[in-house]
Amino acid sequence: MNAFKSIFIVLCWIAASMFLTHWWLGNPEQLPRLPSLVWEQVDKFYRSANAEDVADLEFLVCFSISAVVVGLAFLACRRLLPGFNRRDQ
């Protein structure tokens, strides 16, 4: 049961991160933008050769940020909400 619960939490984390990434890429004016200097440095590190590589890079960066945000939100809920951290005994 504990393994199932862990797998379920990871799958929910990935799904929430994908949803947030999809929303962020679909509505770029809703959230703050990363400075162009950051994008230039990441692009230099990634070495994108064409527009498809740039789109992949944009997805990877947005997904990484979304995964961190969702993880921090989960930890905050776990810490702050009573009853969120119940364990089966």
N, C-alpha and C positions, 0 to 999 in steps of 0.2 A: 504494500500500500504506500509506503514511503517513497519508493522509486517511482510509482505512478504519479504521486503528488509532485515530485521534483520535475519529472518530464512535463507534466501539465503546466507548471509554473514557467518553465523555459519556453514552451510552445506559446503560451500567452504573452510572454515578454517579446518573443520574435514577432508575433502577430500585431501586438500594439506598436512595436517599432516600425513595422512595415506600413501600418495604417498612418502613423504620424509622418513617416517619410513621404508617402503618397500624397497626403494632404499638403505637406510643406512644399513639395515640388509642383503641385497643382495650383497653389495659392502663394506664390513667393512674396507678395506684398504684405501678407499678414504677419510675418515674423521678421525679426531683424536679419539683415544680411551680413555675411562675413565680409570683412574688408578685402579689397582687391589684392592687397599685399599677401594676405593669407592664401588666397586662391592661386596667385602666381607662384608662391613657394611650394604649395602642394602640387601644382601642375609641373613644376620643375622636377620635383621628386618622382612623380608618377610617369613623366615623360610621355605625355599623350601626343599622338601623331596626327589624329584627325578628330572630327567632330564627334564621332561615336565614342572614342576614348574619353573625350571631355564629358560626355553625358554619363559614361560609366563612373568617372571620377566624381561627378556631382552626386550621383546616387550613393556611392560609397561614403562620401563625406557626410551627406545628410542622414544616411542610415546609422552611421557611427554616432553622430550627435543625438539622434532620436533614441538609440539604444541606451545611451548614457542617461538621457532625460527620463526615460521610462524606468530604468533601474533605480535612479534616485527617487522617483515618485513612489515606487514600490517600497523602498527602504523607509521613506518618510511615513507612508501609510502604516507600515509595520510598527514603526516606533511610536507614532502619535495616536493612532486609532485604537481604542480599547476593544479587545475581542478579535482583532485582526490577526493576532499571532497565537491563536489557540492551537494547542497540539493535541492530537488524538492519544489517549492514554489507555 
